[in-house]
């Protein structure tokens, strides 16, 4: 399987519900790889992941969708492979990471001790190895909403249950 298969799966199955930009898509594909490595002990895809300025990037995914710029990606890039493992991992990734903004995900990948932190050197696009991912805690979802926009929205919903609905209808 290729990283592009994983990206296309996310777009085809979640793109109508989530704002998937190239930046966010690359992070979701990365977290799918991390979760798959932890859960199954093997990579979900064989493409290299690189440590770029804004976090982990799969160059094939980036190049394929760069024409969208920072806009929402609204269609998959052709046919793609899938599997039960991909479906399961993608569902879990979206359940944990899907509500976060692209920059919340960037901040998460930039944490001290992350695989990106281990590989990153400015302007070098170093490889993030599977071992670096396994040695990190990038696959963990504990406290994932901490200091994110999603956490703020949940706090507003708890404090003023109808506030967002009123804004939505205005």
Secondary structure as a PSIPRED ss2 file (coil, helix, strand):
# PSIPRED VFORMAT (PSIPRED V4.0)

   1 X C   1.000  0.000  0.000
   2 X C   1.000  0.000  0.000
   3 X H   0.000  1.000  0.000
   4 X H   0.000  1.000  0.000
   5 X H   0.000  1.000  0.000
   6 X H   0.000  1.000  0.000
   7 X H   0.000  1.000  0.000
   8 X H   0.000  1.000  0.000
   9 X H   0.000  1.000  0.000
  10 X H   0.000  1.000  0.000
  11 X H   0.000  1.000  0.000
  12 X H   0.000  1.000  0.000
  13 X H   0.000  1.000  0.000
  14 X H   0.000  1.000  0.000
  15 X C   1.000  0.000  0.000
  16 X C   1.000  0.000  0.000
  17 X C   1.000  0.000  0.000
  18 X C   1.000  0.000  0.000
  19 X C   1.000  0.000  0.000
  20 X C   1.000  0.000  0.000
  21 X C   1.000  0.000  0.000
  22 X H   0.000  1.000  0.000
  23 X H   0.000  1.000  0.000
  24 X H   0.000  1.000  0.000
  25 X H   0.000  1.000  0.000
  26 X H   0.000  1.000  0.000
  27 X H   0.000  1.000  0.000
  28 X H   0.000  1.000  0.000
  29 X H   0.000  1.000  0.000
  30 X H   0.000  1.000  0.000
  31 X H   0.000  1.000  0.000
  32 X H   0.000  1.000  0.000
  33 X H   0.000  1.000  0.000
  34 X H   0.000  1.000  0.000
  35 X H   0.000  1.000  0.000
  36 X H   0.000  1.000  0.000
  37 X H   0.000  1.000  0.000
  38 X H   0.000  1.000  0.000
  39 X H   0.000  1.000  0.000
  40 X H   0.000  1.000  0.000
  41 X C   1.000  0.000  0.000
  42 X C   1.000  0.000  0.000
  43 X C   1.000  0.000  0.000
  44 X C   1.000  0.000  0.000
  45 X C   1.000  0.000  0.000
  46 X C   1.000  0.000  0.000
  47 X C   1.000  0.000  0.000
  48 X C   1.000  0.000  0.000
  49 X E   0.000  0.000  1.000
  50 X E   0.000  0.000  1.000
  51 X E   0.000  0.000  1.000
  52 X E   0.000  0.000  1.000
  53 X C   1.000  0.000  0.000
  54 X C   1.000  0.000  0.000
  55 X E   0.000  0.000  1.000
  56 X E   0.000  0.000  1.000
  57 X E   0.000  0.000  1.000
  58 X E   0.000  0.000  1.000
  59 X H   0.000  1.000  0.000
  60 X H   0.000  1.000  0.000
  61 X H   0.000  1.000  0.000
  62 X H   0.000  1.000  0.000
  63 X H   0.000  1.000  0.000
  64 X H   0.000  1.000  0.000
  65 X H   0.000  1.000  0.000
  66 X H   0.000  1.000  0.000
  67 X H   0.000  1.000  0.000
  68 X H   0.000  1.000  0.000
  69 X C   1.000  0.000  0.000
  70 X C   1.000  0.000  0.000
  71 X C   1.000  0.000  0.000
  72 X C   1.000  0.000  0.000
  73 X C   1.000  0.000  0.000
  74 X C   1.000  0.000  0.000
  75 X C   1.000  0.000  0.000
  76 X C   1.000  0.000  0.000
  77 X C   1.000  0.000  0.000
  78 X C   1.000  0.000  0.000
  79 X C   1.000  0.000  0.000
  80 X C   1.000  0.000  0.000
  81 X C   1.000  0.000  0.000
  82 X C   1.000  0.000  0.000
  83 X C   1.000  0.000  0.000
  84 X H   0.000  1.000  0.000
  85 X H   0.000  1.000  0.000
  86 X H   0.000  1.000  0.000
  87 X H   0.000  1.000  0.000
  88 X H   0.000  1.000  0.000
  89 X H   0.000  1.000  0.000
  90 X H   0.000  1.000  0.000
  91 X H   0.000  1.000  0.000
  92 X H   0.000  1.000  0.000
  93 X H   0.000  1.000  0.000
  94 X H   0.000  1.000  0.000
  95 X H   0.000  1.000  0.000
  96 X H   0.000  1.000  0.000
  97 X H   0.000  1.000  0.000
  98 X C   1.000  0.000  0.000
  99 X C   1.000  0.000  0.000
 100 X C   1.000  0.000  0.000
 101 X C   1.000  0.000  0.000
 102 X H   0.000  1.000  0.000
 103 X H   0.000  1.000  0.000
 104 X H   0.000  1.000  0.000
 105 X H   0.000  1.000  0.000
 106 X H   0.000  1.000  0.000
 107 X H   0.000  1.000  0.000
 108 X H   0.000  1.000  0.000
 109 X H   0.000  1.000  0.000
 110 X C   1.000  0.000  0.000
 111 X C   1.000  0.000  0.000
 112 X C   1.000  0.000  0.000
 113 X C   1.000  0.000  0.000
 114 X C   1.000  0.000  0.000
 115 X H   0.000  1.000  0.000
 116 X H   0.000  1.000  0.000
 117 X H   0.000  1.000  0.000
 118 X H   0.000  1.000  0.000
 119 X H   0.000  1.000  0.000
 120 X C   1.000  0.000  0.000
 121 X C   1.000  0.000  0.000
 122 X C   1.000  0.000  0.000
 123 X C   1.000  0.000  0.000
 124 X C   1.000  0.000  0.000
 125 X C   1.000  0.000  0.000
 126 X E   0.000  0.000  1.000
 127 X E   0.000  0.000  1.000
 128 X E   0.000  0.000  1.000
 129 X C   1.000  0.000  0.000
 130 X H   0.000  1.000  0.000
 131 X H   0.000  1.000  0.000
 132 X H   0.000  1.000  0.000
 133 X H   0.000  1.000  0.000
 134 X H   0.000  1.000  0.000
 135 X H   0.000  1.000  0.000
 136 X C   1.000  0.000  0.000
 137 X C   1.000  0.000  0.000
 138 X C   1.000  0.000  0.000
 139 X C   1.000  0.000  0.000
 140 X C   1.000  0.000  0.000
 141 X C   1.000  0.000  0.000
 142 X C   1.000  0.000  0.000
 143 X C   1.000  0.000  0.000
 144 X C   1.000  0.000  0.000
 145 X C   1.000  0.000  0.000
 146 X C   1.000  0.000  0.000
 147 X C   1.000  0.000  0.000
 148 X C   1.000  0.000  0.000
 149 X H   0.000  1.000  0.000
 150 X H   0.000  1.000  0.000
 151 X H   0.000  1.000  0.000
 152 X H   0.000  1.000  0.000
 153 X H   0.000  1.000  0.000
 154 X H   0.000  1.000  0.000
 155 X H   0.000  1.000  0.000
 156 X H   0.000  1.000  0.000
 157 X H   0.000  1.000  0.000
 158 X H   0.000  1.000  0.000
 159 X H   0.000  1.000  0.000
 160 X C   1.000  0.000  0.000
 161 X C   1.000  0.000  0.000
 162 X C   1.000  0.000  0.000
 163 X H   0.000  1.000  0.000
 164 X H   0.000  1.000  0.000
 165 X H   0.000  1.000  0.000
 166 X H   0.000  1.000  0.000
 167 X H   0.000  1.000  0.000
 168 X H   0.000  1.000  0.000
 169 X C   1.000  0.000  0.000
 170 X C   1.000  0.000  0.000
